[in-house]
Amino acid sequence: MSHTREYCQPGEFKPIDLLAAAAAREVCDGDVVFAGTGLPMLAITLAQHEHAPSAVCIYEAGSIDGRPLHTPTSVGDARCTYQASRASGLFEAFYGQLHSGTVDLGFLGGAEIDKYGNVNCTVLGDYNHPQKRFTGSGGNADICSYAKRTVFIMVQEKRRFKEQVDYVTSPGWRIKKWPSGEWVPKQEVYRSYFKGGVSTVITDMAVFRFDETGEMYLDTVHPGFTVQNVIDNVGFTLNVSRVAGETLPPTRKQVELLYKVIDPEGIFLP
């Protein structure tokens, strides 16, 4: 099959198709993946249908290695338990699996992120007198701390990509060491509890990764956008010296899987 026929051309896919395909590429065969509701469900299922058939999905409500016929409406949907190896609850998902170090990859979202991968989903402004209060961690901090790799899926906006987030809900690669308040590498604080950290950030404009110092850099730019578009939507000096090119679009097979096999009911797909 030729490259032209295999990959979708502009106009043949929607932004969410590209995001699902980009997120699916982060899954390796054999990975134990902690996924949430929505796009992460599409990503892990797409990966299982293609290059990672042995990947195991854990939903935070407690189902482990389920193979639902169609995409569940949420992590608490009974369909998550279809053909599951285990169906228990939050305690087993978080403490029996995540905290014991078995999770390879976690998919998360957030309201703000800084150049070291610290994520805020708690408050905007001062914690005690916030401009806006969000839902809070809800497991975000646990997953980001204990999964070996974490992928954040976010909207690309300058106000979201900040020099320093208003509140650190989930730790990135450089965090404050108490009581001094000095910013130090995450591993220095976590020591023997260190498992890994944020590996990738996928937005509606680009894919970002982190260098050896834990600082974010631009990896690929989605079709239809430019490097300058991305720079204009980041609130700190972004390293663009390592741009690898354009994000691969989804293949026609992936789009067919998404709409005809994975989510034919249109629960998350338009």
Order of alpha helices (4+ residues) and beta strands (2+ residues): alpha-alpha-beta-alpha-beta-beta-beta-beta-beta-beta-beta-beta-alpha-beta-beta-beta-beta-alpha-beta-beta-beta-alpha-beta-alpha
